[in-house]
Amino acid sequence: MKSVGTSDSRDRRRRRNGRRAAGFTLIELMLVLVILATLAAIVLPKFTGRSQQAKITGARTQIANFETALSAFEIDLSRYPTTTEGLRALVEKPTSDSEGWLQPYLSREEIPQDPWGNEYQYRYPGQYNENGYDLYSVGPDHKMGGNDDITNWSTEK
């Protein structure tokens, strides 16, 4: 014969576990929303004929991310990476004059390519930003010059 107390506690546990298994956690819901947003960001531009504009916006966003990382690098080392060190100095400690380098300044281990599969171009000191650096993507034509380049300087006078 079973005791009444044991049976009641098992029933309560089953009901409690059943309630927990029936719902979703906030993290699961957020993960689903992130996945849906990512898919929408990839698929929607194709359906609306705006994929080129989405790539341009992506390149501008990545350049802004590089600028933030370059500013942090400059604060820590009191200088920008040289042209030779390039953007690689944001993820790997430079071999020379790197006292003060505290961290990888980008979350990825690799420097991302632009949306057209080209490497982002970096030059310090800059030709167009004489007191700073030039940072740009050559755009969809894969050549420097023209109206399709995405840059960190203004071409307007």
DSSP file (Angstrom, degrees, kcal/mol; ACC not computed):
  #  RESIDUE AA STRUCTURE BP1 BP2  ACC     N-H-->O    O-->H-N    N-H-->O    O-->H-N    TCO  KAPPA ALPHA  PHI   PSI    X-CA   Y-CA   Z-CA
    1    1 A M              0   0    0      0, 0.0     2,-0.2     0, 0.0     0, 0.0   0.000 360.0 360.0 360.0 133.8    0.0    0.0    0.0
    2    2 A K        -     0   0    0      1,-0.1     2,-0.2     2,-0.0     3,-0.0  -0.583 360.0-114.1 -89.8 149.0    1.4    3.4   -1.0
    3    3 A S     >  -     0   0    0     -2,-0.2     4,-1.4     1,-0.1     3,-0.2  -0.547  17.4-129.6 -80.6 150.0    1.4    6.3    1.3
    4    4 A V  H  > S+     0   0    0      1,-0.2     4,-2.2    -2,-0.2     5,-0.2   0.861 104.3  58.7 -67.0 -36.9   -0.8    9.3    0.4
    5    5 A G  H  > S+     0   0    0      1,-0.2     4,-1.9     2,-0.2    -1,-0.2   0.871 104.6  49.7 -63.0 -38.8    2.0   11.8    0.9
    6    6 A T  H  > S+     0   0    0      2,-0.2     4,-1.8     1,-0.2    -1,-0.2   0.911 111.4  48.1 -68.3 -43.0    4.3   10.2   -1.7
    7    7 A S  H  X S+     0   0    0     -4,-1.4     4,-2.1     1,-0.2    -2,-0.2   0.901 111.2  50.6 -65.0 -41.9    1.6   10.0   -4.4
    8    8 A D  H  X S+     0   0    0     -4,-2.2     4,-2.3     1,-0.2    -1,-0.2   0.912 109.3  50.0 -63.6 -43.2    0.6   13.6   -3.9
    9    9 A S  H  X S+     0   0    0     -4,-1.9     4,-2.2     1,-0.2    -1,-0.2   0.872 110.6  50.4 -67.1 -34.7    4.1   14.9   -4.2
   10   10 A R  H  X S+     0   0    0     -4,-1.8     4,-2.5     2,-0.2    -1,-0.2   0.914 110.0  50.0 -66.7 -41.8    4.7   13.0   -7.4
   11   11 A D  H  X S+     0   0    0     -4,-2.1     4,-2.4     2,-0.2    -2,-0.2   0.911 110.9  49.5 -61.5 -42.1    1.5   14.4   -8.9
   12   12 A R  H  X S+     0   0    0     -4,-2.3     4,-2.7     1,-0.2    -1,-0.2   0.913 110.9  49.8 -64.1 -42.3    2.6   17.9   -8.0
   13   13 A R  H  X S+     0   0    0     -4,-2.2     4,-3.2     2,-0.2     5,-0.3   0.910 110.4  50.2 -63.0 -41.6    6.0   17.3   -9.6
   14   14 A R  H  X S+     0   0    0     -4,-2.5     4,-2.6     2,-0.2    -2,-0.2   0.922 112.6  46.6 -62.5 -44.2    4.4   16.0  -12.7
   15   15 A R  H  X S+     0   0    0     -4,-2.4     4,-2.0     2,-0.2    -2,-0.2   0.924 114.9  46.7 -63.9 -43.4    2.0   19.0  -13.0
   16   16 A R  H  X S+     0   0    0     -4,-2.7     4,-2.0     2,-0.2    -2,-0.2   0.936 115.1  45.6 -65.2 -46.1    4.9   21.4  -12.3
   17   17 A N  H  X S+     0   0    0     -4,-3.2     4,-2.3     1,-0.2    -2,-0.2   0.868 110.8  54.8 -64.9 -36.1    7.2   19.7  -14.8
   18   18 A G  H  X S+     0   0    0     -4,-2.6     4,-1.3    -5,-0.3    -1,-0.2   0.889 107.8  49.1 -63.8 -39.4    4.4   19.6  -17.3
   19   19 A R  H  X S+     0   0    0     -4,-2.0     4,-0.8     1,-0.2    -2,-0.2   0.906 111.7  48.7 -66.5 -41.0    3.9   23.3  -17.0
   20   20 A R  H >< S+     0   0    0     -4,-2.0     3,-0.5     1,-0.2    -2,-0.2   0.890 112.7  47.4 -66.3 -39.7    7.5   24.0  -17.5
   21   21 A A  H 3< S+     0   0    0     -4,-2.3    -1,-0.2     1,-0.2    -2,-0.2   0.730 104.5  62.4 -74.7 -21.7    7.8   21.8  -20.6
   22   22 A A  H 3< S+     0   0    0     -4,-1.3    -1,-0.2    -5,-0.2    -2,-0.2   0.733 101.3  55.4 -78.7 -21.0    4.7   23.3  -22.2
   23   23 A G  S << S-     0   0    0     -4,-0.8     2,-0.4    -3,-0.5     0, 0.0  -0.470  78.2-116.0-107.9 177.8    6.1   26.8  -22.5
   24   24 A F        -     0   0    0     -2,-0.1     2,-0.1     3,-0.0    -2,-0.0  -0.869  26.1-123.1-111.4 146.9    9.1   28.5  -24.0
   25   25 A T     >  -     0   0    0     -2,-0.4     4,-2.2     1,-0.1     5,-0.2  -0.447  27.3-111.5 -80.6 162.4   11.8   30.4  -22.1
   26   26 A L  H  > S+     0   0    0      1,-0.2     4,-2.6     2,-0.2     5,-0.2   0.876 118.9  54.8 -61.0 -38.0   12.5   34.0  -22.9
   27   27 A I  H  > S+     0   0    0      2,-0.2     4,-2.5     1,-0.2    -1,-0.2   0.907 106.9  50.0 -64.2 -41.5   15.9   33.0  -24.3
   28   28 A E  H  > S+     0   0    0      2,-0.2     4,-2.1     1,-0.2    -2,-0.2   0.921 112.1  47.6 -63.7 -42.4   14.3   30.5  -26.7
   29   29 A L  H  X S+     0   0    0     -4,-2.2     4,-2.2     2,-0.2    -2,-0.2   0.906 112.4  49.1 -64.3 -41.1   11.8   33.2  -27.9
   30   30 A M  H  X S+     0   0    0     -4,-2.6     4,-2.5     2,-0.2    -2,-0.2   0.902 109.6  52.4 -64.7 -40.5   14.6   35.7  -28.4
   31   31 A L  H  X S+     0   0    0     -4,-2.5     4,-2.3     2,-0.2    -2,-0.2   0.914 109.6  48.8 -61.9 -43.2   16.7   33.2  -30.3
   32   32 A V  H  X S+     0   0    0     -4,-2.1     4,-2.6     1,-0.2    -1,-0.2   0.913 111.3  50.3 -62.4 -42.7   13.8   32.5  -32.6
   33   33 A L  H  X S+     0   0    0     -4,-2.2     4,-2.6     2,-0.2    -2,-0.2   0.898 110.2  49.7 -63.3 -40.3   13.3   36.2  -33.1
   34   34 A V  H  X S+     0   0    0     -4,-2.5     4,-2.5     2,-0.2    -2,-0.2   0.917 111.7  48.6 -64.3 -42.9   17.0   36.7  -34.0
   35   35 A I  H  X S+     0   0    0     -4,-2.3     4,-2.5     2,-0.2    -2,-0.2   0.929 113.2  47.1 -63.1 -44.8   16.9   33.9  -36.5
   36   36 A L  H  X S+     0   0    0     -4,-2.6     4,-2.6     1,-0.2    -2,-0.2   0.901 112.2  49.9 -64.0 -40.4   13.8   35.3  -38.1
   37   37 A A  H  X S+     0   0    0     -4,-2.6     4,-2.4     2,-0.2    -1,-0.2   0.903 111.1  49.6 -65.0 -40.2   15.3   38.8  -38.2
   38   38 A T  H  X S+     0   0    0     -4,-2.5     4,-1.6     2,-0.2    -2,-0.2   0.933 112.4  46.9 -63.6 -46.5   18.5   37.5  -39.8
   39   39 A L  H  X S+     0   0    0     -4,-2.5     4,-3.1     1,-0.2     5,-0.3   0.909 112.2  50.6 -62.2 -40.8   16.5   35.5  -42.4
   40   40 A A  H  X S+     0   0    0     -4,-2.6     4,-2.2     1,-0.2    -1,-0.2   0.901 107.8  53.2 -63.6 -39.7   14.4   38.6  -43.1
   41   41 A A  H  < S+     0   0    0     -4,-2.4    -1,-0.2     1,-0.2    -2,-0.2   0.813 116.6  39.4 -65.2 -29.3   17.5   40.7  -43.5
   42   42 A I  H  X S+     0   0    0     -4,-1.6     4,-0.5    -5,-0.1    -2,-0.2   0.894 124.4  34.8 -84.3 -43.8   18.8   38.3  -46.1
   43   43 A V  H >X S+     0   0    0     -4,-3.1     4,-1.6    -5,-0.2     3,-0.6   0.894 107.0  62.1 -84.5 -42.5   15.6   37.4  -48.0
   44   44 A L  H 3X S+     0   0    0     -4,-2.2     4,-2.1    -5,-0.3     6,-0.2   0.884  99.1  54.4 -58.7 -43.7   13.6   40.6  -48.0
   45   45 A P  H 3>>S+     0   0    0      0, 0.0     5,-2.3     0, 0.0     6,-0.6   0.875 107.0  53.3 -59.1 -33.0   16.1   42.7  -50.0
   46   46 A K  H X<5S+     0   0    0     -3,-0.6     3,-0.6    -4,-0.5    -2,-0.2   0.902 110.5  46.4 -66.6 -39.9   16.1   40.1  -52.7
   47   47 A F  H 3<5S+     0   0    0     -4,-1.6    -1,-0.2     1,-0.2    -3,-0.1   0.813 114.5  46.7 -72.7 -29.7   12.3   40.2  -53.0
   48   48 A T  H 3<5S-     0   0    0     -4,-2.1    -1,-0.2    -5,-0.2    -2,-0.2   0.441 110.4-117.6 -93.9   1.5   12.1   44.0  -53.0
   49   49 A G  T <<5S+     0   0    0     -3,-0.6    -3,-0.2    -4,-0.6     3,-0.2   0.760  85.0 112.7  72.5  24.1   14.9   44.4  -55.6
   50   50 A R     >< +     0   0    0     -5,-2.3     4,-2.2    -6,-0.2    -4,-0.2   0.046  26.2 118.1-117.5  25.4   17.1   46.3  -53.1
   51   51 A S  H  > S+     0   0    0     -6,-0.6     4,-2.1     1,-0.2     5,-0.1   0.871  76.5  53.0 -63.2 -36.1   19.9   43.8  -52.6
   52   52 A Q  H  > S+     0   0    0      2,-0.2     4,-2.2     1,-0.2    -1,-0.2   0.923 109.7  48.3 -64.8 -43.1   22.5   46.3  -54.0
   53   53 A Q  H  > S+     0   0    0      1,-0.2     4,-2.4     2,-0.2    -2,-0.2   0.879 109.7  53.3 -64.1 -37.0   21.3   49.0  -51.5
   54   54 A A  H  X S+     0   0    0     -4,-2.2     4,-2.3     2,-0.2    -1,-0.2   0.883 108.5  49.7 -64.4 -38.5   21.5   46.4  -48.7
   55   55 A K  H  X S+     0   0    0     -4,-2.1     4,-2.4     2,-0.2    -2,-0.2   0.898 110.4  49.9 -67.0 -40.2   25.1   45.6  -49.6
   56   56 A I  H  X S+     0   0    0     -4,-2.2     4,-2.4     2,-0.2    -2,-0.2   0.925 111.8  48.1 -63.1 -44.6   26.0   49.3  -49.7
   57   57 A T  H  X S+     0   0    0     -4,-2.4     4,-2.4     1,-0.2    -2,-0.2   0.897 110.6  52.1 -63.0 -39.9   24.4   49.7  -46.2
   58   58 A G  H  X S+     0   0    0     -4,-2.3     4,-2.3     2,-0.2    -2,-0.2   0.901 109.5  48.9 -62.3 -41.6   26.3   46.7  -45.0
   59   59 A A  H  X S+     0   0    0     -4,-2.4     4,-2.4     2,-0.2    -2,-0.2   0.911 111.4  49.5 -65.5 -42.2   29.6   48.0  -46.2
   60   60 A R  H  X S+     0   0    0     -4,-2.4     4,-2.1     1,-0.2    -2,-0.2   0.903 111.3  49.9 -62.7 -40.2   28.9   51.4  -44.5
   61   61 A T  H  X S+     0   0    0     -4,-2.4     4,-2.1     2,-0.2    -2,-0.2   0.912 110.6  49.2 -64.2 -42.7   28.0   49.7  -41.3
   62   62 A Q  H  X S+     0   0    0     -4,-2.3     4,-2.4     2,-0.2    -2,-0.2   0.895 109.2  52.0 -65.9 -38.9   31.2   47.6  -41.4
   63   63 A I  H  X S+     0   0    0     -4,-2.4     4,-2.5     1,-0.2    -1,-0.2   0.907 108.8  51.3 -62.3 -40.7   33.3   50.7  -42.1
   64   64 A A  H  X S+     0   0    0     -4,-2.1     4,-1.9     2,-0.2    -2,-0.2   0.886 109.1  50.9 -63.0 -38.3   31.7   52.3  -39.0
   65   65 A N  H  X S+     0   0    0     -4,-2.1     4,-2.2     2,-0.2    -2,-0.2   0.908 110.1  49.5 -64.5 -41.7   32.6   49.2  -36.9
   66   66 A F  H  X S+     0   0    0     -4,-2.4     4,-3.1     1,-0.2     5,-0.2   0.912 108.1  54.1 -61.5 -42.0   36.2   49.5  -38.1
   67   67 A E  H  X S+     0   0    0     -4,-2.5     4,-2.1     1,-0.2    -1,-0.2   0.895 108.4  49.1 -60.8 -40.4   36.2   53.2  -37.2
   68   68 A T  H  X S+     0   0    0     -4,-1.9     4,-2.0     2,-0.2    -1,-0.2   0.929 113.7  45.9 -63.6 -45.4   35.1   52.3  -33.7
   69   69 A A  H  X S+     0   0    0     -4,-2.2     4,-2.3     1,-0.2    -2,-0.2   0.892 111.6  51.8 -65.4 -39.9   37.8   49.6  -33.3
   70   70 A L  H  X S+     0   0    0     -4,-3.1     4,-2.5     2,-0.2    -1,-0.2   0.864 107.8  52.7 -65.4 -35.9   40.4   51.9  -34.8
   71   71 A S  H  X S+     0   0    0     -4,-2.1     4,-2.2    -5,-0.2    -1,-0.2   0.915 109.7  48.2 -64.8 -42.5   39.5   54.6  -32.3
   72   72 A A  H  X S+     0   0    0     -4,-2.0     4,-2.1     2,-0.2    -2,-0.2   0.905 111.7  50.5 -63.4 -41.2   39.9   52.2  -29.4
   73   73 A F  H  X S+     0   0    0     -4,-2.3     4,-2.7     1,-0.2     6,-0.4   0.929 110.7  49.4 -59.6 -46.4   43.3   51.1  -30.8
   74   74 A E  H  X S+     0   0    0     -4,-2.5     4,-1.7     1,-0.2     5,-0.2   0.860 109.5  51.5 -64.8 -36.6   44.4   54.7  -31.1
   75   75 A I  H  < S+     0   0    0     -4,-2.2    -1,-0.2     2,-0.2    -2,-0.2   0.920 115.3  41.9 -65.1 -43.4   43.3   55.4  -27.5
   76   76 A D  H  < S+     0   0    0     -4,-2.1    -2,-0.2     1,-0.2    -1,-0.2   0.874 129.6  25.5 -73.3 -38.2   45.3   52.4  -26.2
   77   77 A L  H  < S-     0   0    0     -4,-2.7    -3,-0.2     2,-0.3    -2,-0.2   0.460  96.3-126.0-108.2  -3.0   48.4   52.8  -28.3
   78   78 A S  S  < S+     0   0    0     -4,-1.7     2,-0.3    -5,-0.3    -4,-0.2   0.779  85.3  65.3  60.4  28.6   48.3   56.6  -29.0
   79   79 A R  S    S-     0   0    0     -6,-0.4    -2,-0.3    -5,-0.2    -1,-0.2  -0.970  81.8-112.2-164.4 162.1   48.6   55.9  -32.7
   80   80 A Y        -     0   0    0     -2,-0.3    -9,-0.1     1,-0.1    44,-0.0  -0.641  50.1 -86.4 -92.7 159.8   46.7   54.2  -35.5
   81   81 A P        -     0   0    0      0, 0.0    -1,-0.1     0, 0.0     6,-0.1  -0.358  48.9-113.0 -60.7 147.2   47.9   51.1  -37.2
   82   82 A T     >  -     0   0    0      1,-0.1     4,-2.7     4,-0.1     7,-0.2  -0.276  27.7-104.7 -72.5 168.0   50.4   51.7  -40.0
   83   83 A T  T  4 S+     0   0    0     41,-1.0    39,-0.1     1,-0.2     4,-0.1   0.897 124.3  52.2 -60.4 -39.3   49.4   50.9  -43.6
   84   84 A T  T  4 S+     0   0    0      1,-0.2    -1,-0.2    40,-0.2    39,-0.0   0.916 111.3  44.9 -64.1 -44.3   51.6   47.8  -43.3
   85   85 A E  T >4 S+     0   0    0      1,-0.1     3,-0.6     2,-0.1     4,-0.5   0.886  93.9 169.5 -66.7 -38.2   50.0   46.6  -40.1
   86   86 A G  G ><  -     0   0    0     -4,-2.7     3,-1.5     1,-0.2     4,-0.1  -0.021  58.9 -36.9  60.0-163.1   46.6   47.3  -41.7
   87   87 A L  G >  S+     0   0    0      1,-0.3     3,-2.1    33,-0.2     4,-0.3   0.673 124.8  81.2 -68.3 -17.4   43.3   46.3  -40.2
   88   88 A R  G X> S+     0   0    0     -3,-0.6     4,-2.2     1,-0.3     3,-1.7   0.798  78.1  70.5 -58.4 -28.3   44.9   43.0  -39.1
   89   89 A A  G <4 S+     0   0    0     -3,-1.5    -1,-0.3    -4,-0.5    -2,-0.2   0.638  87.1  66.4 -65.8 -12.7   46.3   45.0  -36.1
   90   90 A L  G <4 S+     0   0    0     -3,-2.1    15,-3.6     1,-0.1    16,-0.9   0.695 115.4  24.5 -80.7 -18.5   42.8   45.1  -34.8
   91   91 A V  T <4 S+     0   0    0     -3,-1.7     2,-0.4    -4,-0.3    -2,-0.2   0.594 124.3  46.7-118.9 -19.3   42.7   41.3  -34.2
   92   92 A E  S  < S-     0   0    0     -4,-2.2    -1,-0.3    11,-0.1     3,-0.1  -0.989  88.7-109.8-127.2 135.8   46.4   40.4  -33.8
   93   93 A K        -     0   0    0     -2,-0.4    -3,-0.1    -3,-0.1     5,-0.1  -0.433  39.3-118.2 -63.3 125.1   48.9   42.2  -31.6
   94   94 A P        -     0   0    0      0, 0.0     4,-0.1     0, 0.0     7,-0.1  -0.280  13.8-131.1 -62.4 152.5   51.4   44.1  -33.9
   95   95 A T  S    S+     0   0    0      2,-0.1     2,-0.4    -3,-0.1     3,-0.2   0.785  86.0  50.5 -78.3 -27.0   55.0   43.0  -33.5
   96   96 A S  S    S-     0   0    0      1,-0.2    -1,-0.0     2,-0.0     0, 0.0  -0.890 118.0  -4.9-117.7 145.4   56.4   46.4  -33.2
   97   97 A D  S    S+     0   0    0     -2,-0.4    -1,-0.2     1,-0.1    -2,-0.1   0.886  81.8 136.0  48.6  52.0   55.5   49.4  -30.9
   98   98 A S    >   +     0   0    0     -3,-0.2     3,-2.2    -4,-0.1     2,-0.3   0.139  14.0 137.9-117.7  20.6   52.5   47.6  -29.5
   99   99 A E  T 3  S+     0   0    0      1,-0.3     3,-0.1   -22,-0.1    -3,-0.0  -0.531  73.9  32.6 -65.2 126.9   52.9   48.4  -25.8
  100  100 A G  T 3  S+     0   0    0      1,-0.4     2,-0.6    -2,-0.3    -1,-0.3   0.225  77.8 138.3 106.5 -11.9   49.4   49.2  -24.6
  101  101 A W    <   +     0   0    0     -3,-2.2    -1,-0.4     1,-0.2   -28,-0.1  -0.563  24.9 173.3 -67.0 115.7   47.6   46.8  -27.0
  102  102 A L        -     0   0    0     -2,-0.6    -1,-0.2     1,-0.2   -29,-0.0   0.699  47.8 -15.1-103.1 -22.1   45.0   45.4  -24.7
  103  103 A Q  S    S-     0   0    0    -11,-0.0     2,-0.4   -13,-0.0    -1,-0.2  -0.986  78.3 -71.4-167.1 164.9   42.7   43.3  -26.7
  104  104 A P        -     0   0    0      0, 0.0   -13,-0.2     0, 0.0   -14,-0.1  -0.680  42.1-152.2 -67.6 132.9   41.4   42.2  -30.0
  105  105 A Y  S    S+     0   0    0    -15,-3.6     2,-0.4    -2,-0.4   -14,-0.2   0.506  76.6  56.4 -92.1  -5.1   39.5   45.3  -31.1
  106  106 A L  S    S-     0   0    0    -16,-0.9   -40,-0.0     2,-0.2     5,-0.0  -0.947  80.7-132.3-121.5 148.6   37.1   43.3  -33.3
  107  107 A S  S    S+     0   0    0     -2,-0.4     2,-0.2     2,-0.0    -1,-0.1   0.719  86.7  72.2 -74.3 -19.9   35.0   40.4  -32.1
  108  108 A R  S    S-     0   0    0      2,-0.1    -2,-0.2     1,-0.1    -3,-0.0  -0.594  75.3-138.4 -93.3 157.1   36.0   38.2  -35.0
  109  109 A E  S    S+     0   0    0     -2,-0.2     2,-0.4     2,-0.0    -1,-0.1   0.700  89.5  56.0 -83.3 -20.4   39.4   36.6  -35.5
  110  110 A E  S    S-     0   0    0    -19,-0.0    -2,-0.1    -3,-0.0   -22,-0.0  -0.859  89.1-116.2-113.1 146.7   39.3   37.4  -39.2
  111  111 A I        -     0   0    0     -2,-0.4   -23,-0.1     1,-0.1    -2,-0.0  -0.705  41.8-123.8 -76.7 122.8   38.9   40.7  -40.9
  112  112 A P        -     0   0    0      0, 0.0     8,-0.5     0, 0.0     2,-0.2  -0.289  17.5-124.9 -69.0 154.4   35.6   40.5  -42.8
  113  113 A Q        -     0   0    0      1,-0.1     6,-0.2     6,-0.1     0, 0.0  -0.538  33.1 -95.5 -88.7 162.7   35.4   41.1  -46.6
  114  114 A D    >   -     0   0    0      4,-3.3     3,-2.4    -2,-0.2    -1,-0.1  -0.243  47.2 -91.6 -71.4 170.0   33.1   43.7  -48.1
  115  115 A P  T 3  S+     0   0    0      0, 0.0    -1,-0.1     0, 0.0   -59,-0.1   0.658 127.0  54.5 -60.4 -15.1   29.7   42.4  -49.4
  116  116 A W  T 3  S-     0   0    0      2,-0.1     3,-0.1   -61,-0.1    -2,-0.1   0.301 122.8-101.5-100.9   7.8   31.2   42.0  -52.9
  117  117 A G  S <  S+     0   0    0     -3,-2.4     2,-0.2     1,-0.3    -4,-0.0   0.606  80.9 127.6  86.2  12.7   34.0   39.7  -51.6
  118  118 A N        -     0   0    0     -4,-0.0    -4,-3.3     1,-0.0    -1,-0.3  -0.643  63.1-107.9 -97.5 157.8   36.8   42.3  -51.7
  119  119 A E        -     0   0    0     -2,-0.2    19,-0.3    -6,-0.2     2,-0.2  -0.614  36.4-110.8 -78.1 143.7   39.1   43.2  -48.8
  120  120 A Y        -     0   0    0     -8,-0.5     2,-0.4    -2,-0.3    17,-0.2  -0.538  34.5-128.4 -69.9 143.0   38.5   46.6  -47.2
  121  121 A Q  E     -A  136   0A   0     15,-3.3    15,-2.2    -2,-0.2     2,-0.4  -0.792  26.3-175.5-100.4 136.6   41.3   49.0  -47.9
  122  122 A Y  E     +A  135   0A   0     -2,-0.4     2,-0.4    13,-0.2    13,-0.2  -0.994   5.1 175.9-133.7 137.3   43.2   50.8  -45.2
  123  123 A R  E     -A  134   0A   0     11,-2.2    11,-2.7    -2,-0.4     4,-0.1  -0.970  16.6-144.0-145.4 126.4   45.9   53.5  -45.5
  124  124 A Y  S    S+     0   0    0     -2,-0.4   -41,-1.0     9,-0.2   -40,-0.2  -0.982  89.6  32.4-137.7 127.1   47.5   55.5  -42.7
  125  125 A P  S    S-     0   0    0      0, 0.0     8,-0.2     0, 0.0    -1,-0.2   0.543 105.3-128.8 -71.2 155.1   48.4   58.3  -43.0
  126  126 A G        -     0   0    0      6,-2.5    -2,-0.1     3,-0.9     6,-0.1  -0.364  14.3-149.7 -78.5 152.4   45.4   58.9  -45.3
  127  127 A Q  S    S+     0   0    0     -2,-0.1     3,-0.2    -4,-0.1    -1,-0.1   0.821 105.6  27.2 -81.9 -37.3   45.6   60.5  -48.8
  128  128 A Y  S    S+     0   0    0      1,-0.3     2,-0.8     2,-0.1     3,-0.1   0.781 127.2  45.7 -96.7 -33.0   42.0   61.9  -48.4
  129  129 A N  S >  S-     0   0    0      1,-0.2     3,-1.9     3,-0.1    -3,-0.9  -0.807  73.1-179.1-106.4  85.2   42.0   62.2  -44.6
  130  130 A E  T 3  S+     0   0    0     -2,-0.8    -1,-0.2     1,-0.3     4,-0.1   0.786  80.3  43.0 -63.1 -29.8   45.4   63.8  -44.2
  131  131 A N  T 3  S+     0   0    0     -3,-0.1    -1,-0.3    -6,-0.1     2,-0.2   0.256 128.8  16.8 -97.9  12.2   45.2   63.9  -40.4
  132  132 A G  S <  S-     0   0    0     -3,-1.9    -6,-2.5    -6,-0.1     2,-0.3  -0.463  95.5 -63.2-148.0-140.2   43.7   60.4  -40.1
  133  133 A Y        -     0   0    0     -8,-0.2     2,-0.5    -2,-0.2    -9,-0.2  -0.874  30.9-126.7-126.3 156.4   43.3   57.3  -42.1
  134  134 A D  E     +A  123   0A   0    -11,-2.7   -11,-2.2    -2,-0.3     2,-0.4  -0.898  28.7 176.3-101.5 132.5   41.6   56.3  -45.3
  135  135 A L  E     +A  122   0A   0     -2,-0.5    17,-1.2   -13,-0.2     2,-0.3  -0.988  16.1 143.7-138.7 124.9   39.2   53.3  -45.1
  136  136 A Y  E     -AB 121 151A   0    -15,-2.2   -15,-3.3    -2,-0.4     2,-0.4  -0.989  43.1-130.5-158.9 163.3   37.2   52.1  -48.0
  137  137 A S  E     - B   0 150A   0     13,-2.8    13,-2.0    -2,-0.3   -17,-0.1  -0.954  22.0-139.1-114.1 139.2   35.5   49.4  -50.1
  138  138 A V      > -     0   0    0     -2,-0.4     5,-0.6   -19,-0.3     3,-0.5   0.574  45.0-143.6 -77.1  -7.2   36.1   49.5  -53.8
  139  139 A G  T > 5 -     0   0    0      1,-0.2     3,-1.5     3,-0.2    -1,-0.2  -0.192  42.4 -34.2  80.1-168.3   32.4   48.5  -54.3
  140  140 A P  T 3 5S+     0   0    0      0, 0.0    -1,-0.2     0, 0.0     9,-0.1   0.704 130.4  59.5 -68.4 -21.1   30.7   46.3  -56.8
  141  141 A D  T 3 5S-     0   0    0     -3,-0.5    -2,-0.1     2,-0.2     3,-0.1   0.543  98.4-134.9 -85.4  -3.4   33.0   47.1  -59.7
  142  142 A H  T < 5S+     0   0    0     -3,-1.5     2,-0.4     1,-0.2    -3,-0.2   0.660  70.2 104.0  62.9  18.3   36.0   45.8  -57.8
  143  143 A K  S   <S-     0   0    0     -5,-0.6     2,-0.2     2,-0.2    -2,-0.2  -0.978  75.9-112.0-132.0 144.3   38.1   48.9  -58.8
  144  144 A M  S    S+     0   0    0     -2,-0.4     2,-0.1    -3,-0.1    -6,-0.1  -0.511  83.1  36.5 -70.5 138.7   39.1   52.1  -57.0
  145  145 A G  S    S+     0   0    0      1,-0.2     3,-0.3    -2,-0.2    -2,-0.2  -0.145  72.6  81.1 101.7 161.2   37.4   55.2  -58.3
  146  146 A G  S >  S-     0   0    0      1,-0.2     3,-0.6     2,-0.1    -1,-0.2  -0.362  91.7 -67.1  95.0-179.9   33.9   55.8  -59.6
  147  147 A N  T 3  S+     0   0    0      1,-0.2    -1,-0.2    -2,-0.1    -8,-0.0   0.426 118.3  70.8 -89.5   1.1   30.7   56.5  -57.8
  148  148 A D  T 3   +     0   0    0     -3,-0.3    -1,-0.2   -10,-0.1     2,-0.1   0.483  68.2 111.2 -99.9  -1.1   30.4   53.0  -56.3
  149  149 A D    <   -     0   0    0     -3,-0.6     2,-0.6   -10,-0.1   -11,-0.2  -0.471  58.2-145.2 -72.8 142.9   33.2   53.2  -53.7
  150  150 A I  E     +B  137   0A   0    -13,-2.0   -13,-2.8    -2,-0.1     2,-0.2  -0.952  32.4 170.4-109.6 117.6   32.2   53.3  -50.1
  151  151 A T  E     -B  136   0A   0     -2,-0.6   -15,-0.2   -15,-0.2     4,-0.1  -0.746  47.3-128.0-127.5 167.7   34.6   55.5  -48.1
  152  152 A N  S    S+     0   0    0    -17,-1.2     2,-0.3    -2,-0.2   -16,-0.1   0.194  90.5  71.0 -98.5  14.7   35.2   57.1  -44.8
  153  153 A W  S    S-     0   0    0    -18,-0.2     2,-0.4   -24,-0.0    -2,-0.2  -0.887  84.1-112.8-126.2 161.2   35.8   60.5  -46.4
  154  154 A S        -     0   0    0     -2,-0.3    -2,-0.1     1,-0.1     0, 0.0  -0.763  11.9-161.9 -94.0 135.5   33.5   62.9  -48.1
  155  155 A T        +     0   0    0     -2,-0.4     2,-0.2    -4,-0.1    -1,-0.1   0.516  65.0 100.3 -90.8  -6.7   33.9   63.6  -51.8
  156  156 A E              0   0    0      1,-0.1    -2,-0.1     0, 0.0     0, 0.0  -0.552 360.0 360.0 -79.1 144.4   31.9   66.8  -51.5
  157  157 A K              0   0    0     -2,-0.2    -1,-0.1     0, 0.0    -2,-0.0   0.425 360.0 360.0 -92.6 360.0   33.9   70.0  -51.4
